């Protein structure tokens, strides 16, 4: 996938995480956006990576292992790493 498309997708997903909600994992719109991305780009392993990371982070938030702030930091770090890897 081109870097421009990737950047647009990931910025859209960042907004979902930073929406100011107490728990971004329970946002129906965000969940639908992720499912839509998986359907639109079924062979994109970077999107699957982020989706799987989000699922795992949500599990850890719901279990009380991490705060929303911590999970947002983890997700944003991974997103930046994937964007940088795409640029190489």
KAWO-V497998 format. One record per run of one state. SS is the DSSP state (helix for helix, strand for strand, loop for the rest). FROM is the first residue (numbers start at 1). LEN is the number of residues. If there is no record, write none. Layout:
ss-><SS & SS>
from-><FROM & FROM>
len-><LEN & LEN>
//
This chain:
ss-><loop & helix & loop & helix & loop & helix & loop & helix & loop & helix & loop>
from-><1 & 3 & 18 & 24 & 27 & 28 & 41 & 45 & 64 & 68 & 88>
len-><2 & 15 & 6 & 3 & 1 & 13 & 4 & 19 & 4 & 20 & 1>
//
